[in-house]
Amino acid sequence: MADEFAELSGMIGTFYDAVIEPDLWQKALDDMRRHFGFHLGAISVISLPTGSAMVQVSTNIPPEYAAGMEAYNDDVIELWGGMARMAEMPLEEPILQSRITGPDVWEGNRFYEEWVRPLGLVDQVGIMLARDRTMVGNVGLGLHESAPPLTDAQMNGLRLMAPHVRRAAVISRMLDKTTSAASTFEAALDATRSAVVLIAQDMSIVHANAAAKTMLANGDPIASLRGKLTLPRELVPNRLQAAVQAATRAEQELGRRGIGIAAKSRDGTAVALQVMPLEKRTLRGGLDRRAVAAVFIGDPATPLEMPAEAMRLLYELTPAEQRVFELVAAGETTAAIAEKLGVAPSTVRTHLLRVFEKTGRHTRGELVKLSREITLPG
């Protein structure tokens, strides 16, 4: 167990290193592929509306196959059940393709016949990392015919990794591409337009870039109290401090908590913060050793979507739990939810039990009532 924890923690750390050193996305993906027993893998993160690739890497895909992948975009979408079906898939949830479609769709599909089958693949896992106005991103991992069937342990391991991969992708979007040429991490932060603060374990501000200094001077949405970072209008009290404390222990302990730390600006606009652990980061010389975490403040031009995001953030739901909550509130059965999300009914029941536990509700009817009541606090 200790060895497994150390290996997972190391992989998670490499994804965060890739935010600072983009060349490491390849290693991060390959480590993940090998650890979970997949034959090949790919990560794509596209910035919108420009369509430029922030991350576009693959591992163990023959060059002649990798070069022609873009020609199959429509066929890949068909293999996953179409755009409408893909839009139902929750972020961060590893989805097994065979739970979405089967041989009746695969046979005759150009991508399957010309790409999947010749490579000896029998199934694949897809993980949606982002799907909003600013970016779209996903991970694809192909299972070879020589490999044993995926186990629940493997899928649970992917669920643990997914929020960290997503956070790394989101933070990469917030950093301008030009920062990759900076000689130190602090220089990279100073060159980006996003607000970023480096903080010590006790929340002391170690470094703030220009955008963050403006926010601190205005006390909106972040502030400095005797040199320590505070969040005056935090949606969930003390959540930022808890995430920073977790970052000092191990990346895994951040879990999903750091993905959507929410606050409000003085005018009531909702903003999200991202926390990236730095304690174990050794890249980019010059980083102040007191800094244990980097806090990225979301772009106010892309506020959180409410009330769905408010529900997730207030009760610390994962994206998959949030999606289950929404479908339950809409009156869907467990079987129907499993079919829509491409997961087993037992997985839906597990998510639902966690929703009950986190919200303090005990029946589907109470969740329906909650869905009608939830609003962004004034």
VEXDREN-2710 file (C-alpha; in Angstrom, 1 decimal):
% VEXDREN-2710
k/r/px/py/pz
1/MET/0.0/0.0/0.0
2/ALA/2.8/2.4/0.9
3/ASP/4.6/1.7/-2.4
4/GLU/1.3/2.3/-4.3
5/PHE/0.7/5.6/-2.5
6/ALA/4.3/6.7/-3.3
7/GLU/3.9/5.8/-7.0
8/LEU/0.6/7.6/-7.3
9/SER/1.9/10.6/-5.5
10/GLY/4.9/10.7/-7.8
11/MET/2.7/10.5/-10.9
12/ILE/0.5/13.3/-9.6
13/GLY/3.5/15.4/-8.9
14/THR/4.7/15.0/-12.5
15/PHE/1.4/16.4/-13.8
16/TYR/1.9/19.5/-11.7
17/ASP/5.5/19.7/-12.8
18/ALA/4.2/19.7/-16.4
19/VAL/2.4/23.0/-15.7
20/ILE/5.8/24.5/-15.1
21/GLU/7.7/22.4/-17.6
22/PRO/5.3/21.5/-20.5
23/ASP/7.8/18.9/-21.9
24/LEU/6.9/16.7/-18.9
25/TRP/3.3/16.1/-20.1
26/GLN/4.6/13.3/-22.2
27/LYS/6.3/11.6/-19.2
28/ALA/3.3/12.2/-17.0
29/LEU/1.0/10.5/-19.5
30/ASP/3.3/7.6/-20.1
31/ASP/3.8/7.0/-16.3
32/MET/0.0/6.9/-16.0
33/ARG/-0.5/4.6/-18.9
34/ARG/2.1/2.1/-17.7
35/HIS/0.9/2.1/-14.1
36/PHE/-2.7/1.3/-15.0
37/GLY/-1.8/-1.3/-17.7
38/PHE/-2.9/0.5/-20.9
39/HIS/-1.3/0.0/-24.3
40/LEU/-1.4/3.6/-25.5
41/GLY/-2.7/7.0/-24.4
42/ALA/-3.3/10.6/-25.5
43/ILE/-4.1/13.9/-23.8
44/SER/-5.6/16.8/-25.7
45/VAL/-6.4/20.2/-24.2
46/ILE/-7.7/22.9/-26.6
47/SER/-8.0/26.6/-25.7
48/LEU/-11.3/28.3/-26.8
49/PRO/-12.2/30.2/-28.9
50/THR/-8.8/30.1/-30.6
51/GLY/-8.6/26.4/-31.0
52/SER/-4.9/26.4/-30.1
53/ALA/-3.5/23.3/-28.4
54/MET/-2.3/23.9/-24.9
55/VAL/-1.5/20.2/-24.4
56/GLN/-1.3/17.6/-27.3
57/VAL/0.7/14.6/-26.4
58/SER/0.4/10.8/-27.0
59/THR/2.3/7.8/-25.8
60/ASN/3.1/4.5/-27.5
61/ILE/1.1/5.4/-30.6
62/PRO/3.0/4.6/-33.8
63/PRO/3.9/7.9/-35.7
64/GLU/1.9/7.0/-38.8
65/TYR/-1.2/6.4/-36.7
66/ALA/-0.7/9.5/-34.5
67/ALA/-0.2/11.7/-37.6
68/GLY/-3.6/10.8/-39.1
69/MET/-5.8/11.0/-36.0
70/GLU/-7.4/14.3/-36.8
71/ALA/-9.0/12.9/-39.9
72/TYR/-11.2/10.7/-37.7
73/ASN/-12.8/13.3/-35.4
74/ASP/-16.3/12.6/-36.5
75/ASP/-15.8/8.8/-36.4
76/VAL/-14.4/9.0/-32.8
77/ILE/-17.4/11.0/-31.7
78/GLU/-19.7/8.3/-33.2
79/LEU/-17.8/5.6/-31.3
80/TRP/-18.6/7.5/-28.1
81/GLY/-22.3/7.6/-28.9
82/GLY/-22.4/11.1/-30.5
83/MET/-22.1/14.6/-29.2
84/ALA/-25.3/14.5/-27.2
85/ARG/-24.1/11.4/-25.3
86/MET/-20.6/12.8/-24.8
87/ALA/-22.1/16.0/-23.3
88/GLU/-23.8/13.8/-20.6
89/MET/-20.4/12.4/-19.4
90/PRO/-19.3/14.0/-16.1
91/LEU/-15.9/15.6/-15.9
92/GLU/-13.2/13.5/-14.2
93/GLU/-15.1/10.3/-14.4
94/PRO/-13.3/7.5/-16.2
95/ILE/-15.7/6.0/-18.7
96/LEU/-15.2/2.6/-20.4
97/GLN/-16.2/2.9/-24.0
98/SER/-17.8/-0.6/-24.1
99/ARG/-20.3/0.7/-21.6
100/ILE/-21.4/3.4/-24.0
101/THR/-21.4/1.6/-27.4
102/GLY/-20.8/-1.9/-28.6
103/PRO/-20.0/-3.9/-31.8
104/ASP/-23.2/-2.7/-33.5
105/VAL/-21.6/0.8/-33.5
106/TRP/-18.0/-0.2/-33.8
107/GLU/-18.3/-2.5/-36.9
108/GLY/-18.0/-0.4/-40.0
109/ASN/-16.8/2.7/-38.1
110/ARG/-13.9/4.1/-40.1
111/PHE/-11.8/4.9/-37.0
112/TYR/-12.4/1.5/-35.5
113/GLU/-11.7/-0.4/-38.7
114/GLU/-8.6/1.6/-39.8
115/TRP/-7.1/2.6/-36.4
116/VAL/-8.4/0.8/-33.3
117/ARG/-8.6/-2.8/-34.7
118/PRO/-5.2/-2.8/-36.4
119/LEU/-3.5/-1.6/-33.2
120/GLY/-5.1/-4.6/-31.3
121/LEU/-7.2/-2.5/-29.1
122/VAL/-10.3/-4.0/-27.5
123/ASP/-11.6/-1.1/-25.4
124/GLN/-10.6/2.3/-24.1
125/VAL/-11.2/4.6/-21.2
126/GLY/-12.0/8.3/-21.7
127/ILE/-11.8/11.0/-19.1
128/MET/-13.3/14.4/-19.8
129/LEU/-11.1/17.1/-18.3
130/ALA/-12.9/20.3/-19.5
131/ARG/-15.9/21.3/-21.5
132/ASP/-16.7/25.0/-21.2
133/ARG/-16.3/28.3/-22.9
134/THR/-12.6/28.5/-22.3
135/MET/-11.3/25.0/-23.1
136/VAL/-12.1/21.4/-24.0
137/GLY/-9.9/18.6/-22.9
138/ASN/-9.8/14.8/-22.5
139/VAL/-7.6/11.8/-21.8
140/GLY/-7.9/8.6/-23.8
141/LEU/-6.3/5.3/-22.8
142/GLY/-6.4/2.2/-25.0
143/LEU/-6.6/-1.3/-23.7
144/HIS/-4.8/-4.0/-25.8
145/GLU/-6.2/-7.4/-26.5
146/SER/-3.3/-9.1/-24.6
147/ALA/-4.2/-7.2/-21.4
148/PRO/-6.6/-8.6/-18.8
149/PRO/-9.9/-6.9/-18.2
150/LEU/-9.9/-3.7/-16.2
151/THR/-10.5/-4.1/-12.5
152/ASP/-12.4/-1.9/-10.1
153/ALA/-9.1/-1.1/-8.5
154/GLN/-7.7/0.3/-11.7
155/MET/-10.8/2.4/-12.4
156/ASN/-10.7/3.7/-8.8
157/GLY/-7.1/4.6/-9.3
158/LEU/-8.0/6.6/-12.4
159/ARG/-10.7/8.4/-10.4
160/LEU/-8.1/9.4/-7.9
161/MET/-5.7/10.7/-10.7
162/ALA/-8.3/12.5/-12.8
163/PRO/-9.0/15.6/-10.7
164/HIS/-5.2/16.3/-10.5
165/VAL/-4.9/15.9/-14.3
166/ARG/-7.8/18.3/-14.7
167/ARG/-6.4/20.8/-12.3
168/ALA/-3.0/20.8/-14.1
169/ALA/-4.9/21.4/-17.4
170/VAL/-6.9/24.3/-15.9
171/ILE/-3.9/25.9/-14.4
172/SER/-2.0/25.5/-17.7
173/ARG/-4.8/27.5/-19.4
174/MET/-4.3/30.2/-16.9
175/LEU/-0.6/30.5/-17.6
176/ASP/0.3/32.1/-20.9
177/LYS/2.3/30.0/-23.3
178/THR/5.0/32.6/-23.4
179/THR/5.8/31.9/-19.7
180/SER/7.5/28.6/-20.7
181/ALA/10.5/30.6/-21.8
182/ALA/10.9/32.2/-18.4
183/SER/14.0/31.3/-16.4
184/THR/12.3/30.8/-13.1
185/PHE/8.8/29.9/-12.0
186/GLU/8.3/33.3/-10.3
187/ALA/9.3/35.0/-13.6
188/ALA/6.8/32.9/-15.4
189/LEU/4.1/34.0/-12.9
190/ASP/5.0/37.6/-13.3
191/ALA/4.7/37.3/-17.1
192/THR/1.2/35.9/-17.0
193/ARG/-2.1/37.9/-16.9
194/SER/-3.7/35.6/-14.5
195/ALA/-3.5/36.4/-10.8
196/VAL/-1.2/34.1/-8.9
197/VAL/0.0/34.1/-5.3
198/LEU/2.7/31.8/-3.8
199/ILE/2.1/31.1/-0.1
200/ALA/3.8/29.4/2.8
201/GLN/2.3/26.8/5.0
202/ASP/1.0/29.4/7.4
203/MET/-0.7/31.2/4.6
204/SER/2.0/34.0/4.5
205/ILE/2.3/35.6/1.1
206/VAL/5.7/34.7/-0.4
207/HIS/5.2/36.2/-3.9
208/ALA/2.3/37.8/-5.8
209/ASN/2.4/38.7/-9.5
210/ALA/1.1/42.1/-10.8
211/ALA/-2.5/40.9/-11.3
212/ALA/-2.6/39.5/-7.8
213/LYS/-1.1/42.6/-6.2
214/THR/-3.9/44.7/-7.7
215/MET/-6.5/42.3/-6.2
216/LEU/-4.7/42.4/-2.8
217/ALA/-4.6/46.2/-2.9
218/ASN/-8.3/46.3/-3.5
219/GLY/-9.1/43.5/-1.1
220/ASP/-11.2/41.9/-3.9
221/PRO/-11.6/39.0/-4.2
222/ILE/-8.4/38.1/-2.2
223/ALA/-6.9/40.2/0.6
224/SER/-3.9/40.3/2.9
225/LEU/-4.3/40.2/6.7
226/ARG/-1.0/40.9/8.4
227/GLY/0.8/39.4/5.4
228/LYS/-1.3/36.3/5.1
229/LEU/-3.6/35.4/2.2
230/THR/-7.3/35.6/3.0
231/LEU/-10.5/35.1/1.0
232/PRO/-13.0/37.5/2.5
233/ARG/-16.1/36.2/0.7
234/GLU/-15.2/32.5/0.5
235/LEU/-18.2/30.4/-0.3
236/VAL/-17.2/27.5/1.9
237/PRO/-15.4/28.9/5.0
238/ASN/-11.7/27.8/5.6
239/ARG/-11.6/25.7/2.5
240/LEU/-8.7/27.5/0.9
241/GLN/-6.6/27.1/4.1
242/ALA/-7.6/23.4/4.3
243/ALA/-6.4/22.9/0.7
244/VAL/-3.1/24.6/1.3
245/GLN/-2.5/22.5/4.4
246/ALA/-3.3/19.3/2.4
247/ALA/-0.8/20.5/-0.2
248/THR/2.0/20.4/2.4
249/ARG/1.3/16.8/3.2
250/ALA/0.8/15.0/-0.1
251/GLU/-0.7/15.8/-3.5
252/GLN/-3.2/13.0/-3.1
253/GLU/-4.7/14.6/0.0
254/LEU/-5.8/17.5/-2.0
255/GLY/-8.2/15.1/-3.6
256/ARG/-10.9/17.1/-5.4
257/ARG/-11.0/19.8/-2.8
258/GLY/-8.7/22.2/-4.5
259/ILE/-10.4/22.1/-7.9
260/GLY/-13.2/24.6/-7.2
261/ILE/-12.5/26.8/-4.2
262/ALA/-15.2/29.4/-4.7
263/ALA/-15.5/33.0/-3.5
264/LYS/-17.4/36.1/-4.5
265/SER/-16.1/39.4/-5.7
266/ARG/-17.4/42.5/-4.0
267/ASP/-20.0/42.9/-6.8
268/GLY/-21.3/39.4/-6.2
269/THR/-19.6/37.7/-9.1
270/ALA/-18.5/34.2/-8.4
271/VAL/-14.9/33.3/-8.9
272/ALA/-12.9/30.1/-8.5
273/LEU/-9.4/29.5/-7.2
274/GLN/-7.1/26.6/-8.0
275/VAL/-4.4/25.3/-5.6
276/MET/-1.2/23.7/-6.9
277/PRO/1.2/22.1/-4.5
278/LEU/4.8/23.3/-4.8
279/GLU/6.6/21.8/-1.8
280/LYS/8.1/18.9/-3.8
281/ARG/8.6/20.9/-7.0
282/THR/12.3/21.1/-7.8
283/LEU/12.1/22.6/-11.3
284/ARG/12.7/26.1/-12.3
285/GLY/15.5/27.3/-10.0
286/GLY/14.9/30.3/-7.9
287/LEU/11.6/29.3/-6.3
288/ASP/11.4/30.5/-2.8
289/ARG/11.6/27.4/-0.6
290/ARG/9.0/28.8/1.8
291/ALA/6.4/28.5/-0.9
292/VAL/4.3/25.3/-0.5
293/ALA/1.4/26.2/-2.9
294/ALA/0.5/28.4/-5.7
295/VAL/-3.0/29.9/-5.7
296/PHE/-4.4/30.8/-9.1
297/ILE/-7.4/33.2/-9.0
298/GLY/-9.9/32.5/-11.8
299/ASP/-10.5/34.9/-14.7
300/PRO/-13.5/37.1/-13.7
301/ALA/-14.5/37.1/-17.4
302/THR/-15.5/33.5/-17.0
303/PRO/-17.4/33.3/-13.7
304/LEU/-18.7/30.1/-12.2
305/GLU/-22.0/28.7/-13.6
306/MET/-24.7/28.9/-10.9
307/PRO/-26.5/27.2/-9.4
308/ALA/-25.0/23.9/-10.4
309/GLU/-21.5/25.0/-9.5
310/ALA/-22.8/26.4/-6.2
311/MET/-24.2/23.0/-5.3
312/ARG/-21.0/21.3/-6.1
313/LEU/-18.8/23.8/-4.2
314/LEU/-21.0/24.2/-1.1
315/TYR/-21.2/20.4/-0.6
316/GLU/-17.8/19.5/-2.0
317/LEU/-19.3/17.2/-4.6
318/THR/-17.2/15.7/-7.3
319/PRO/-18.3/16.5/-10.9
320/ALA/-19.6/12.9/-11.2
321/GLU/-21.6/13.3/-8.0
322/GLN/-22.9/16.6/-9.1
323/ARG/-24.1/15.1/-12.4
324/VAL/-25.8/12.2/-10.6
325/PHE/-27.5/14.8/-8.3
326/GLU/-28.8/16.7/-11.3
327/LEU/-30.2/13.6/-12.9
328/VAL/-31.8/12.4/-9.7
329/ALA/-33.4/15.8/-9.3
330/ALA/-34.7/15.5/-12.9
331/GLY/-36.4/12.2/-11.9
332/GLU/-34.1/9.7/-13.6
333/THR/-33.8/6.2/-12.3
334/THR/-30.5/4.6/-11.3
335/ALA/-30.5/2.4/-14.5
336/ALA/-31.2/5.4/-16.7
337/ILE/-28.4/7.5/-15.1
338/ALA/-25.9/4.6/-15.5
339/GLU/-26.8/4.4/-19.2
340/LYS/-26.4/8.1/-19.7
341/LEU/-23.1/8.4/-17.9
342/GLY/-21.7/5.1/-19.2
343/VAL/-21.0/3.7/-15.8
344/ALA/-22.2/0.6/-13.9
345/PRO/-25.4/1.0/-11.8
346/SER/-23.3/0.2/-8.7
347/THR/-21.1/3.2/-9.5
348/VAL/-24.2/5.4/-9.6
349/ARG/-25.4/4.0/-6.3
350/THR/-22.0/4.8/-4.8
351/HIS/-22.1/8.4/-6.1
352/LEU/-25.7/8.8/-4.8
353/LEU/-24.7/7.5/-1.3
354/ARG/-21.9/10.1/-1.2
355/VAL/-24.3/12.8/-2.3
356/PHE/-26.7/11.9/0.6
357/GLU/-23.8/11.9/3.0
358/LYS/-22.4/15.2/1.9
359/THR/-25.7/17.1/1.7
360/GLY/-27.2/15.6/4.8
361/ARG/-30.2/14.4/2.8
362/HIS/-31.6/10.9/2.9
363/THR/-34.1/10.5/0.1
364/ARG/-34.3/11.3/-3.6
365/GLY/-37.3/13.6/-2.8
366/GLU/-35.1/15.6/-0.4
367/LEU/-32.5/16.0/-3.2
368/VAL/-35.2/17.3/-5.5
369/LYS/-36.3/19.8/-2.9
370/LEU/-32.7/20.9/-2.4
371/SER/-32.1/21.4/-6.1
372/ARG/-35.0/23.9/-6.1
373/GLU/-33.6/25.8/-3.1
374/ILE/-29.9/26.1/-3.9
375/THR/-28.7/29.6/-4.9
376/LEU/-25.5/31.6/-4.6
377/PRO/-25.4/33.0/-1.1
378/GLY/-26.0/36.8/-0.9
END
